[in-house]
């Protein structure tokens, strides 16, 4: 099979990264993708290639963006960490301090740290969501504020697949008077000139890659195991399908856990802020201590939703069984999204990596 055209660059010493990237496109593991790595805030690998559509008629270009699903959660977490670093948000205070209605149904002691570490007990909605409900911020946050936790908060993690961004975002809105997307864009993405969007403006839609759904339909995947009540409410009560990603309604909405659009360059750039102690290109947005708080272990054990061992810091997964790198530095964290996007931040090496494919 002929090699797929790959563009961009890999600095001296990173030829193996380029070879691995090219192999993923040549062997069909991916249709189109981008990869970027930074070290000390400098881009050392920036690659893109393949096609932005399943028909392979649109080449993936330097400014192609793609839906990255749960990699979006890292942007929501960074927004909360930024506000905490400024003293506007106490991550260990009750959420109800900022959002009084949240105290209902025994949730008065739940903290935003528990939300960030997926241990608040609010991984899903008890009430059945209908298609389009995720576009109604007031409805989904009101339901979360009213319901009881699905398990005892703080006792275990249970991946907050879709609720994560709404919970963080409502606290951000109550504190700042602005949406999470607005605060993220004004305070992080724009200062860093990073091409990442929570949602996607119509003006940028022509750059969006098509997400190519996995061969096995979601209904078949659901039938492949017997979910617990927590898993069922979390994984099968979200009210959206992969095909929604290409709709204007999805992109117009603010769903800060799952509807981010960007590319590897933007994700690596944003996360280089954490890897470099809060400063990139002479722009200091956070203190080093504020960045490193993300590494503070909050909960570990078998995750009630994913059914695998997990270790969560403040908004990110920490190294362990979920990230079996051959020899990771100890102060490394990560998260990824459905379909294969992933971000890794290594504080010890002052390095950030991101990969954004379109074949799920």
Secondary structure, DSSP 8 states (H G I E B T S, - for coil): -----EEEEE-TT-HHHHHHHHHHHHTTS-SEEEEEEEETTEEEEEEEEEBSSTTS-SB--TT-BEE-GGGHHHHHHHHHHHHHHTTS--TTSBGGGT-GGGGGGGTTT-BHHHHHTT-SS-SS-SS---TTGGG-HHHHHHHHHHS--SS-TTSS----TTHHHHHHHHHHHHHHSS-HHHHHIIIIIHHHT---EES--GGGGGGB---B--SS-HHHHHHTS---HHHHHHHS-S---GGGGGSHHHHHS--TTT-EEE-HHHHHHHHHHHHTTTEETTEE-S-HHHHHGGGS--EEEE-TTT-SEEEE-SSSEESBTTB--SS--SSEEEEE-TTS-EEEEETTTTEEEEEEESB-
